[in-house]
Amino acid sequence: MATFPEYIAQNEERDGVRFSWNVWPSSRLEATRMVVPVAALFTPLRERTDLPPIQYEPVLCSRATCRAVLNPLCQVDYRAKLWACNFCYQRNQFPPSYAGISEVNQPAELLPQFSTIEYVVQRGPQMPLVFLYVVDTCMEDEDLQALKESLQMSLSLLPPTALVGLITFGRMVQVHELGCEGISKSYVFRGTKDLNAKQLQEMLGLTKPAAAQGRGPQAAPQPLSNRFLQPVQKIDMNLTDLLGELQRDPWPVTQGKRPLRSLGVAMSIAVGLLECTFPNTGARIMTFIGGPATQGPGMVVGDELKTPIRSWHDIEKDNAKFMKKATKHYESLAIRASTNGHIIDIYACALDQTGLLEMKCCSNHTGGYMVMADSFNTSLFKQTFQRVFTKDVQGSFKMAFAATLEVKTSREIKVSGAIGPCVSLSAKGPCVSENEIGTGGTCQWKICGLDPATTLALYFEVVNQHNAPIPQGGRGAIQFVTQYQHSSGQRRIRVTTTARNWADAQTQIQSIAASFDQEAAAILMARLAVYRAETEEGPDVLRWLDRQLIRLFMFHLRRSPFLQVFNNSPDESSYYRHQFNRQDLTQALIMIQPVLYAYSFNGPPEPVLLDSSSILPDRILLMDTFFQILIYHGETVAQWRKAGYQDMAEYENFRHLLQAPVDDAQELLHTRFPMPRYIDTEHGGSQARFLLSKVNPSQTHNNMYAWGQESGAPILTDDVSLQVFMDHLKKLAVSSAA
Amino acid sequence: MSVSLYPAPPHSSQPPVSTAYSAPPPPSYTQAPPPVSSAPTQPPPPSGPAASQQYYGSPPPPSQQPFNSSLPPTSQQQFTSSSVPPPPSQQTLPPSSYSGPAPPPGQAPAPPVSQPQQSFPPSQPPPTSQPAFTPGPPPTAPGSFTPQAPPPSSQSGSFPPPGPPPTSLFFFQCSAVLLLSSGAFGQVRGPQPGYAAPKRLDPDAIPSPIQVIEDDKAKSTEPFTTGVRGQAPPLVTTNFQVKDQGNASPRFVRCTAYNMPCTADMAKQSQVPLAAVVKPLAMLPPDETPPYLVDHGEGGPIRCNRCKAYMCPYMQFIEGGRRFQCGFCSCVTEVPPHYFQHLDHTGKRVDCYDRPELSLGSYEFLATVDYCKNNKLPQPPAFIFLIDVSYNAVKSGMVNIVCQELKTLLDYLPRENPEMDSAVRVGFVTYNKVLHFYNVKSSLAQPQMLVVSDVSDMFVPLLDGFLVNVNESRLVIESLLDQIPEMFADTRETETVFGPVIQAGLEALKAADCAGKLFVFHTSLPIAEAPGKLKNREDKKLIGTDKEKSLFQPQVGFYNTLAKECVAQGCCVDLFLFPNQYVDVATLGVVPVSTGGSVYKYTYFQAQLDQERFLNDLRRDVQKLVGFDAVMRVRTSTGIRATDFFGSFFMSNTTDVELAGLDCDKAITVEFKHDDKLSEETGALMQCAVLYTSCSGQRRLRIHNMAVNCCSQLADLYRNCETDTIINFFSKYAFRGVLNNPTKAVRDTLVNQCAQILACYRKNCASPSSAGQLILPECMKLLPVYLNCVLKSDVLLPGADVSLDDRAYLRQLISCMDVTETHVFFYPRLLPLMKLESGSLPVAVRDSEERLSKGGVYLLETGLHLFLWVGASVQQELLLNIFGTPSFGQIDSSMTSLPVLDNPFSQRLREIIDSFRAQRSRYMKLMVVKQEDRAELIFRHFLVEDKSASGGASYVDFLCHMHKEIRQLLS
């Protein structure tokens, strides 16, 4: 047997699953003693270039409460053409099409290497992809111009049959009718009044006219929706012109005021429009905003510039008067959108906050993207947006729509909940635990938007009683069934079935301990912490975390923006948490504990400790925090650079040294979504603060002994260093009070 | 004074009288057939009286316009009976008066004398009264006619300067006496339908509007100068030139009385309404100078400190010119240094004639920022065109026509300087159940349509690009106007909204922070779900009941509120209606009426037939001079006060008339009441100041000053009033009355007041005479005939075929008419066309079927309608000349314009028609009516002296009734 690390890597590679424990304690009691629950990070659409989709549909267990999918763990009686469900032990007849199976002629889904398999549903119509652009016009001309160009560019990336629509907003909300000749038409709505779907339908003329009923049924629905959502191939010229003519919101903004921005209504209309035209079909609402909503439902700040947008301080003091109402508005939108399988993306580009705190649920619940940048005219936004439309080798978008994830478990284990960009489908079943962790109480979740990196944390509960031992060699199985709309329009089902050994904690504690996946557990706990931070008061979460588990790694988590709001605006916190909740393990790890590489003449680039002692004058540091890629030139290096040595032929090696981290950074920049902020700074540079705030403050102005020494740079902070933290921990760990 | 005698209905007891009467054969000036004589012989006596009451039983026909001509004080009598010579006394007079005898009918006895200038001066005998005695009738009458001594002095004032010395005149000022046999009256009492007697009265014997009009024309040869206080101007039917010498031209202001009673008691006793009809922005003929613009600099116009009256000729400068005393309130105000000027020996300022405000009756001030809303100089106004594009609108061709026309019409937006482009910006909206706004910004290649379907809470979806300069956005606008008809060509939407349409325009103006005008082209009852939604409530059963009034009231309060908001913004609404069925004009018209706008209605609009009328109306409406965001205030000298106002406007308090828009065709009638005594010395002054924003965006004040005399003798009052203006007042008063009272009560009130006016005259001014005589003041002798026309109008007495919408439409229309318009509306102009001369019009004939000759062709004009009536046995030559066809049967009665034929007759006729159209604010569609054709019914409706189909009394019958009423009051 391979080592656990190999086993874990292999499983992750094949199934996209990482469990906190890879051997499970066999009773509830033991499991609760483990502190870290049995849980998994699951990446439903993990890229598998070696996995050809199967052109038939899965065989399901016939028990109505089970419906598990035939998998390699099932026992098969080839002669009787029967198979036994490994979850409910129901014996099922193979369907007639499986008449030819035998030990030597097995269908793919029975082969062990196909523990993850993808089916293509042949039934049902080919779904169009729907992209609805919701564009803010209250921004500087430069920004708007950049945004327009990005949007126009994106049209060329869409498949010709994709349907697109355009809603623009400022003080008013305009729904543009596409494909009209001559006069361009748009429906305009007041930005202060929310409309329900029915009203909207009437106002957009989307109700089937009563008169039409008499005249042939076939003409009805298609042309109606087509007025606002048209295939790209038909109207890309038209839409390009329309975008080209898009003007900054013409309503005058008096001095000392913010422009009136009807974001809440615009999103509501977007949701409503898709709701009545393409329910239960994959669709993306892409919202581009240049500032906070300042009027109507969903407003997060008034239009008086003298009143700043809420800060954490205001929120703590219960002084953010729009927050609750706005949050409620966006939550209801998120629910409506997710019910219909629609994604809401938010691209917020502004120097100040835009209300991501209130709107976060729109992205979080629908699996949409949330991107935060300073301006639409930055490469951060441009590249990120372009990367949304990345295609895989088959030429399909790396995005999937309107997915549902169903979890099936063996009897000994139940699912407590999920944390990630999903909503509950409230599907009760035998495998639903009564203990809720995250979004629980269900065995099915809806994930409106998925990409290959989208990762959910799933928490389980061992329910087997202590007095009901599991026979030796028994395995617990979990099956993940992900149904989704592929970007080709096909409906697909991906099934992943995994199993882990049971072990008695009293007798086999070593094997359980050995199976512990530290990284996965860290992320799983971090997700849980973030989830609680979102839903509960901040300080309590930290205390809870401290009580729950104590590991080195938590030092950084405690200092991370996912739990600390100090120095972050509410919007930034929401943004960081959003990313953390959807990225896979590797990325999440980077987010918590940034990676630091050092480049120097002393040797090849090497990873170094995230510690202030790593900051040396003759080094160049490359830090990757996921959100930022930072290159830091040490004092001496910076002086050399200023002196221009890199331009002198005889110092070509210095030029190479300077270039190396830049090349590495570029590589990172190109693979990451969303695009990180790229920072090039040096010793004493203002931007160096990003680095200084991350490193472990092993030297501060308090421990003066470090002054003047060659080792690293002191950090001006009152935060405790890792050393102090660890000392304290040790004390705690051995004290009886814990 | 004119006296007309009616033949007494033959009562058995009466006969003698009549014979007696006829006996004194007056000189037969008229060659006309002897009507009088015939009268007696005519039908049965008893029925006569009954008829008189008939009027009351049944309503009169709709609009009719009398011609009135009021002569100066002199009396005129019309004796219809040609056969019977008038009494001797009158013979002397006739000659002068008859200068231009009208055609055969009633005019024979012309009134005459009245021209003070030429005829009277020398002659002592009061030329005034010419009792025309109707032939035959009551014997007593003659005696009574002897002219009474009139108070000469009083007339001096009333006559234009040139007139003869007043004292010398000895006439019985304006009284017409009608004699009715007592017998007739006895019978009148009992209302009896089958009345026939009136036929016996010779229509020629009763006062003739035509005669009065013609006499006035003949008299008014000199320009009318306004310098003399209390001088009545020529009639509205007369062409005359005006010279402003300190009082406003009658084109701007006309009064009911130019001698106001000094006390409230007198006024109450006489019941003569004291009112002025003001048309502040009236267009003047080219030979008269428009009001000068005066700029008093940064301090703004100079005003009285107390009553705030503006500087005017009535301000008396004292203390060497350092102060002035207000003519209205007598308060003394310092003259600001920059305005100081020395006085001459007569106490006038030396610069008196250099300054319009010191020497003229009408002028304008440039207003300063203090006179502007929010203390901000106004933006130039905007015009917004809101076009219904529902199924009916498209199908009738309206949409197409409007769009085509606007392309050229936009070049003719109002401007003050013809050299410059108009400052008015334009915007476009189309609508059915939802509204479509258009962005026509000049930088766009194509217009953009912005649909607002949330009509429950209207707003303007765009700011930039909605209101644009025509020249800058010409291409985009043209493209838009080309595309609108195409876009909606296949529409199936039949429902419309209306309230949100006006809200949309209003909001657009608010957003642009300017005043302006909305042109709404609308077809149907707004039944779509939206604010201001209406239901069909036309219920003919309510007509004649106490609930009838509710039909004139708006059915929802929404539009009143909306109107108020519009006024606050200076948003004037002009409504063009193209209904195929009931659209509830009473409700839809609320906003236009309250904002100083107009309503035009083209029922059953057909592009081919009605296009010309509609387009001409539209062109005129768009081009005409108009002011915005106006406030009118009437100040008066101590003793009287403006108490009531009639017209298209809104009032939020009791003194300020607010007009979102005020155009050159709108008149406002102002009623005055005493609140103290007036003095004969100072007379009564009024100053009407209108603050408005001109079409170039300039804030201005237009001032009209008017001074009238005051009298302590009732006779003076009766000598110097103007019946046409009184009728204008009465009609507006009554038409407003139907909103709150049953129409019958309104009619009765009118008759009562009229009877009281005449009875008061009879009692206090006329010489004692038999009760059987009807004596009318010279100035008011047409009051009965005109009043009858008002009573018979469609509003007060609708026929079965008159829709509620029509009535509401007329009601609103008349409320802002000036005297000229009400006159021709109530007593239409009927011209015989048998002979046409270039340069002059044929003399009109009275509006009665009896005056129509089967062999003739007549043109009838009401200001709204134009008919060409063709007699059945008309000469071929005439037909050829007019229609180019020799046979009566071949005339195509559906034509709306006459064929262009190359003969002098045709040319002249078309000239006449064109000139008529040019005179009126609305284009009149020509209707050709062949005698005995079905369409003749419509035409007959306008023959207002006849009994109307809806039960309105004939002139003769009404006169009898009036007489009865007067007698009752006297007894």
HADDOCK unambig.tbl for C-alpha pairs under 7 A between the chains (distance, minus, plus):
assign (segid A and resid 172 and name CA) (segid B and resid 461 and name CA) 6.40 0.50 0.50
assign (segid A and resid 182 and name CA) (segid B and resid 446 and name CA) 6.45 0.50 0.50
assign (segid A and resid 183 and name CA) (segid B and resid 446 and name CA) 5.80 0.50 0.50
assign (segid A and resid 183 and name CA) (segid B and resid 447 and name CA) 5.37 0.50 0.50
assign (segid A and resid 183 and name CA) (segid B and resid 448 and name CA) 5.26 0.50 0.50
assign (segid A and resid 183 and name CA) (segid B and resid 449 and name CA) 6.31 0.50 0.50
assign (segid A and resid 184 and name CA) (segid B and resid 447 and name CA) 6.99 0.50 0.50
assign (segid A and resid 184 and name CA) (segid B and resid 448 and name CA) 4.81 0.50 0.50
assign (segid A and resid 184 and name CA) (segid B and resid 449 and name CA) 5.76 0.50 0.50
assign (segid A and resid 185 and name CA) (segid B and resid 448 and name CA) 5.91 0.50 0.50
assign (segid A and resid 185 and name CA) (segid B and resid 449 and name CA) 4.40 0.50 0.50
assign (segid A and resid 185 and name CA) (segid B and resid 450 and name CA) 5.73 0.50 0.50
assign (segid A and resid 186 and name CA) (segid B and resid 449 and name CA) 6.05 0.50 0.50
assign (segid A and resid 186 and name CA) (segid B and resid 450 and name CA) 4.75 0.50 0.50
assign (segid A and resid 186 and name CA) (segid B and resid 451 and name CA) 5.68 0.50 0.50
assign (segid A and resid 187 and name CA) (segid B and resid 450 and name CA) 5.46 0.50 0.50
assign (segid A and resid 187 and name CA) (segid B and resid 451 and name CA) 4.17 0.50 0.50
assign (segid A and resid 187 and name CA) (segid B and resid 452 and name CA) 5.68 0.50 0.50
assign (segid A and resid 188 and name CA) (segid B and resid 450 and name CA) 5.99 0.50 0.50
assign (segid A and resid 188 and name CA) (segid B and resid 451 and name CA) 5.52 0.50 0.50
assign (segid A and resid 188 and name CA) (segid B and resid 452 and name CA) 5.00 0.50 0.50
assign (segid A and resid 188 and name CA) (segid B and resid 461 and name CA) 6.05 0.50 0.50
assign (segid A and resid 189 and name CA) (segid B and resid 452 and name CA) 6.40 0.50 0.50
assign (segid A and resid 189 and name CA) (segid B and resid 454 and name CA) 6.80 0.50 0.50
assign (segid A and resid 203 and name CA) (segid B and resid 453 and name CA) 4.91 0.50 0.50
assign (segid A and resid 203 and name CA) (segid B and resid 454 and name CA) 6.36 0.50 0.50
assign (segid A and resid 250 and name CA) (segid B and resid 463 and name CA) 6.49 0.50 0.50
assign (segid A and resid 250 and name CA) (segid B and resid 464 and name CA) 5.90 0.50 0.50
assign (segid A and resid 251 and name CA) (segid B and resid 463 and name CA) 6.36 0.50 0.50
